[in-house]
Amino acid sequence: MATTQENSNTLREEMQTIMNHAHALVDATSGEIDDKITAARTALKERLDLSRSDFRNIESQILDKVQAADEFIHVKPYYAIGGTFVGALLLGWFMARK
């Protein structure tokens, strides 16, 4: 089973690849003079920069939550087991109801 760090690295690499392809598209159209292409290129570049900062913020928040949950499970494993059991019972009950 993959660890949280490996999953995080995989997600980070995939997002970086997508952003690199988008930047390559922006760079490839840099020689175009058409106003529509220039406007689309500028909008895409701004959105990429905003997406990159948003991704970093979301990634750090998720990693903080995962670390907190992992720490809680290590400190109080029976609470985690009991919570999972109660959640599974409720889910089974809701699914059994038509």
N, CA and C atoms as a LAMMPS dump frame, in Angstrom:
ITEM: TIMESTEP
0
ITEM: NUMBER OF ATOMS
294
ITEM: BOX BOUNDS ff ff ff
-5.0000000000000000e+02 5.0000000000000000e+02
-5.0000000000000000e+02 5.0000000000000000e+02
-5.0000000000000000e+02 5.0000000000000000e+02
ITEM: ATOMS id mol type element x y z
1 1 1 N 0.847 -1.18 0
2 1 2 C 0 0 0
3 1 3 C 0.886 1.234 0
4 2 1 N 0.562 2.189 -0.839
5 2 2 C 1.371 3.393 -0.967
6 2 3 C 1.2 4.283 0.256
7 3 1 N 2.266 4.939 0.608
8 3 2 C 2.206 5.836 1.758
9 3 3 C 1.64 7.187 1.332
10 4 1 N 1.293 7.971 2.318
11 4 2 C 0.749 9.301 2.056
12 4 3 C 1.768 10.161 1.318
13 5 1 N 3.02 10.048 1.703
14 5 2 C 4.076 10.83 1.058
15 5 3 C 4.216 10.444 -0.409
16 6 1 N 4.134 9.149 -0.725
17 6 2 C 4.235 8.709 -2.115
18 6 3 C 3.05 9.221 -2.928
19 7 1 N 1.858 9.163 -2.354
20 7 2 C 0.672 9.682 -3.049
21 7 3 C 0.79 11.177 -3.272
22 8 1 N 1.285 11.878 -2.28
23 8 2 C 1.46 13.325 -2.402
24 8 3 C 2.469 13.65 -3.49
25 9 1 N 3.551 12.904 -3.531
26 9 2 C 4.564 13.134 -4.566
27 9 3 C 4.01 12.854 -5.954
28 10 1 N 3.234 11.791 -6.088
29 10 2 C 2.632 11.461 -7.378
30 10 3 C 1.684 12.565 -7.838
31 11 1 N 0.84 13.045 -6.934
32 11 2 C -0.09 14.125 -7.27
33 11 3 C 0.665 15.386 -7.641
34 12 1 N 1.7 15.697 -6.89
35 12 2 C 2.499 16.895 -7.171
36 12 3 C 3.145 16.788 -8.549
37 13 1 N 3.686 15.613 -8.885
38 13 2 C 4.32 15.426 -10.19
39 13 3 C 3.314 15.553 -11.328
40 14 1 N 2.115 15.01 -11.145
41 14 2 C 1.089 15.113 -12.182
42 14 3 C 0.643 16.555 -12.386
43 15 1 N 0.438 17.279 -11.296
44 15 2 C 0.046 18.686 -11.415
45 15 3 C 1.165 19.502 -12.071
46 16 1 N 2.401 19.204 -11.726
47 16 2 C 3.531 19.916 -12.322
48 16 3 C 3.609 19.637 -13.817
49 17 1 N 3.346 18.398 -14.219
50 17 2 C 3.355 18.038 -15.633
51 17 3 C 2.276 18.798 -16.395
52 18 1 N 1.084 18.87 -15.823
53 18 2 C -0.009 19.607 -16.466
54 18 3 C 0.354 21.077 -16.617
55 19 1 N 0.902 21.649 -15.563
56 19 2 C 1.285 23.061 -15.625
57 19 3 C 2.428 23.296 -16.606
58 20 1 N 3.366 22.36 -16.691
59 20 2 C 4.455 22.496 -17.659
60 20 3 C 3.93 22.447 -19.087
61 21 1 N 2.961 21.575 -19.357
62 21 2 C 2.366 21.513 -20.695
63 21 3 C 1.631 22.808 -21.018
64 22 1 N 0.923 23.348 -20.047
65 22 2 C 0.212 24.617 -20.282
66 22 3 C 1.201 25.749 -20.529
67 23 1 N 2.291 25.774 -19.77
68 23 2 C 3.309 26.808 -20.01
69 23 3 C 3.95 26.633 -21.377
70 24 1 N 4.157 25.405 -21.798
71 24 2 C 4.703 25.15 -23.131
72 24 3 C 3.753 25.662 -24.204
73 25 1 N 2.459 25.494 -23.976
74 25 2 C 1.468 26.018 -24.918
75 25 3 C 1.533 27.543 -24.973
76 26 1 N 1.669 28.158 -23.817
77 26 2 C 1.775 29.62 -23.768
78 26 3 C 3.028 30.067 -24.521
79 27 1 N 4.139 29.395 -24.28
80 27 2 C 5.383 29.769 -24.958
81 27 3 C 5.318 29.518 -26.461
82 28 1 N 4.625 28.458 -26.872
83 28 2 C 4.523 28.128 -28.293
84 28 3 C 3.714 29.167 -29.055
85 29 1 N 2.786 29.806 -28.385
86 29 2 C 1.956 30.813 -29.057
87 29 3 C 2.489 32.224 -28.848
88 30 1 N 3.698 32.37 -28.326
89 30 2 C 4.223 33.705 -28.043
90 30 3 C 4.509 34.497 -29.316
91 31 1 N 4.754 33.823 -30.423
92 31 2 C 5.036 34.516 -31.669
93 31 3 C 3.791 34.953 -32.415
94 32 1 N 2.631 34.524 -31.974
95 32 2 C 1.382 34.872 -32.648
96 32 3 C 1.024 36.332 -32.369
97 33 1 N 0.513 36.999 -33.359
98 33 2 C 0.201 38.415 -33.23
99 33 3 C -1.302 38.646 -33.066
100 34 1 N -2.119 37.676 -33.371
101 34 2 C -3.566 37.829 -33.303
102 34 3 C -3.996 38.242 -31.897
103 35 1 N -4.92 39.195 -31.822
104 35 2 C -5.369 39.712 -30.524
105 35 3 C -6.055 38.647 -29.676
106 36 1 N -6.838 37.788 -30.315
107 36 2 C -7.532 36.743 -29.557
108 36 3 C -6.534 35.772 -28.924
109 37 1 N -5.524 35.403 -29.679
110 37 2 C -4.516 34.476 -29.149
111 37 3 C -3.727 35.142 -28.036
112 38 1 N -3.399 36.403 -28.216
113 38 2 C -2.655 37.127 -27.176
114 38 3 C -3.482 37.242 -25.903
115 39 1 N -4.768 37.546 -26.04
116 39 2 C -5.641 37.664 -24.872
117 39 3 C -5.802 36.304 -24.188
118 40 1 N -5.994 35.25 -24.967
119 40 2 C -6.142 33.912 -24.393
120 40 3 C -4.849 33.479 -23.712
121 41 1 N -3.721 33.813 -24.316
122 41 2 C -2.419 33.467 -23.745
123 41 3 C -2.209 34.181 -22.407
124 42 1 N -2.56 35.439 -22.351
125 42 2 C -2.425 36.214 -21.113
126 42 3 C -3.345 35.666 -20.025
127 43 1 N -4.584 35.365 -20.396
128 43 2 C -5.537 34.823 -19.42
129 43 3 C -5.074 33.469 -18.903
130 44 1 N -4.557 32.626 -19.805
131 44 2 C -4.073 31.308 -19.398
132 44 3 C -2.878 31.428 -18.46
133 45 1 N -1.98 32.338 -18.767
134 45 2 C -0.803 32.527 -17.916
135 45 3 C -1.202 33.011 -16.526
136 46 1 N -2.137 33.954 -16.442
137 46 2 C -2.611 34.434 -15.143
138 46 3 C -3.285 33.312 -14.361
139 47 1 N -4.099 32.53 -15.046
140 47 2 C -4.804 31.434 -14.382
141 47 3 C -3.828 30.354 -13.903
142 48 1 N -2.795 30.091 -14.673
143 48 2 C -1.785 29.122 -14.258
144 48 3 C -1.061 29.576 -12.992
145 49 1 N -0.708 30.842 -12.943
146 49 2 C -0.039 31.363 -11.752
147 49 3 C -0.948 31.279 -10.54
148 50 1 N -2.211 31.629 -10.725
149 50 2 C -3.177 31.549 -9.624
150 50 3 C -3.394 30.094 -9.208
151 51 1 N -3.494 29.2 -10.175
152 51 2 C -3.697 27.779 -9.869
153 51 3 C -2.51 27.191 -9.126
154 52 1 N -1.33 27.599 -9.491
155 52 2 C -0.138 27.097 -8.82
156 52 3 C -0.145 27.492 -7.345
157 53 1 N -0.472 28.741 -7.048
158 53 2 C -0.495 29.172 -5.644
159 53 3 C -1.646 28.501 -4.89
160 54 1 N -2.8 28.347 -5.537
161 54 2 C -3.931 27.661 -4.904
162 54 3 C -3.577 26.204 -4.612
163 55 1 N -2.916 25.547 -5.558
164 55 2 C -2.531 24.153 -5.367
165 55 3 C -1.584 24.003 -4.192
166 56 1 N -0.627 24.911 -4.081
167 56 2 C 0.312 24.856 -2.955
168 56 3 C -0.415 25.027 -1.628
169 57 1 N -1.373 25.952 -1.576
170 57 2 C -2.131 26.165 -0.34
171 57 3 C -2.965 24.94 0.023
172 58 1 N -3.654 24.397 -0.955
173 58 2 C -4.5 23.224 -0.712
174 58 3 C -3.643 22.032 -0.313
175 59 1 N -2.523 21.866 -0.972
176 59 2 C -1.643 20.745 -0.661
177 59 3 C -1.145 20.825 0.776
178 60 1 N -0.748 22.015 1.201
179 60 2 C -0.249 22.143 2.576
180 60 3 C -1.365 21.92 3.592
181 61 1 N -2.573 22.379 3.299
182 61 2 C -3.702 22.154 4.206
183 61 3 C -4.029 20.666 4.312
184 62 1 N -4.044 19.974 3.187
185 62 2 C -4.353 18.544 3.193
186 62 3 C -3.29 17.762 3.95
187 63 1 N -2.034 18.099 3.717
188 63 2 C -0.965 17.395 4.42
189 63 3 C -1.021 17.64 5.923
190 64 1 N -1.399 18.854 6.326
191 64 2 C -1.565 19.135 7.761
192 64 3 C -2.675 18.282 8.353
193 65 1 N -3.791 18.177 7.647
194 65 2 C -4.921 17.372 8.137
195 65 3 C -4.556 15.891 8.202
196 66 1 N -3.839 15.413 7.194
197 66 2 C -3.442 14.008 7.174
198 66 3 C -2.491 13.711 8.329
199 67 1 N -1.563 14.611 8.577
200 67 2 C -0.636 14.405 9.694
201 67 3 C -1.378 14.418 11.023
202 68 1 N -2.352 15.321 11.177
203 68 2 C -3.13 15.376 12.415
204 68 3 C -3.931 14.086 12.602
205 69 1 N -4.536 13.593 11.531
206 69 2 C -5.308 12.353 11.624
207 69 3 C -4.395 11.171 11.935
208 70 1 N -3.243 11.12 11.31
209 70 2 C -2.296 10.04 11.562
210 70 3 C -1.813 10.065 13.01
211 71 1 N -1.539 11.237 13.506
212 71 2 C -1.11 11.376 14.895
213 71 3 C -2.22 10.953 15.857
214 72 1 N -3.458 11.353 15.562
215 72 2 C -4.592 10.978 16.414
216 72 3 C -4.775 9.463 16.451
217 73 1 N -4.654 8.839 15.296
218 73 2 C -4.827 7.38 15.215
219 73 3 C -3.728 6.674 15.993
220 74 1 N -2.507 7.202 15.947
221 74 2 C -1.424 6.578 16.708
222 74 3 C -1.593 6.783 18.208
223 75 1 N -2.142 7.92 18.604
224 75 2 C -2.314 8.202 20.031
225 75 3 C -3.517 7.451 20.595
226 76 1 N -4.617 7.438 19.859
227 76 2 C -5.849 6.813 20.341
228 76 3 C -6.409 5.856 19.283
229 77 1 N -5.802 4.703 19.119
230 77 2 C -6.245 3.796 18.051
231 77 3 C -7.649 3.236 18.279
232 78 1 N -8.044 3.045 19.538
233 78 2 C -9.364 2.468 19.796
234 78 3 C -10.478 3.452 19.453
235 79 1 N -10.216 4.741 19.603
236 79 2 C -11.21 5.731 19.193
237 79 3 C -11.412 5.664 17.68
238 80 1 N -10.316 5.521 16.947
239 80 2 C -10.403 5.435 15.489
240 80 3 C -11.147 4.173 15.063
241 81 1 N -10.856 3.065 15.713
242 81 2 C -11.542 1.81 15.39
243 81 3 C -13.027 1.914 15.715
244 82 1 N -13.348 2.48 16.871
245 82 2 C -14.748 2.644 17.262
246 82 3 C -15.49 3.586 16.329
247 83 1 N -14.852 4.68 15.952
248 83 2 C -15.476 5.624 15.017
249 83 3 C -15.731 5.007 13.662
250 84 1 N -14.78 4.227 13.201
251 84 2 C -14.945 3.537 11.919
252 84 3 C -16.082 2.524 11.999
253 85 1 N -16.158 1.808 13.112
254 85 2 C -17.215 0.82 13.303
255 85 3 C -18.593 1.481 13.306
256 86 1 N -18.736 2.573 14.056
257 86 2 C -20.02 3.282 14.115
258 86 3 C -20.373 3.849 12.738
259 87 1 N -19.381 4.414 12.055
260 87 2 C -19.632 4.937 10.713
261 87 3 C -20.076 3.856 9.748
262 88 1 N -19.463 2.673 9.835
263 88 2 C -19.847 1.56 8.964
264 88 3 C -21.25 1.066 9.285
265 89 1 N -21.592 1.036 10.572
266 89 2 C -22.953 0.638 10.945
267 89 3 C -23.985 1.604 10.378
268 90 1 N -23.729 2.899 10.519
269 90 2 C -24.661 3.898 9.988
270 90 3 C -24.762 3.809 8.469
271 91 1 N -23.626 3.648 7.805
272 91 2 C -23.64 3.522 6.353
273 91 3 C -24.42 2.283 5.926
274 92 1 N -24.214 1.164 6.607
275 92 2 C -24.97 -0.064 6.298
276 92 3 C -26.452 0.105 6.533
277 93 1 N -26.798 0.811 7.606
278 93 2 C -28.204 1.041 7.908
279 93 3 C -28.857 1.91 6.833
280 94 1 N -28.151 2.981 6.404
281 94 2 C -28.71 3.849 5.37
282 94 3 C -28.818 3.125 4.029
283 95 1 N -27.868 2.275 3.727
284 95 2 C -27.916 1.553 2.459
285 95 3 C -28.979 0.463 2.475
286 96 1 N -29.295 -0.072 3.649
287 96 2 C -30.306 -1.127 3.75
288 96 3 C -31.705 -0.546 3.593
289 97 1 N -31.847 0.714 3.946
290 97 2 C -33.154 1.367 3.752
291 97 3 C -33.346 1.62 2.275
292 98 1 N -34.469 1.33 1.766
293 98 2 C -34.704 1.51 0.332
294 98 3 C -35.085 2.894 0.102
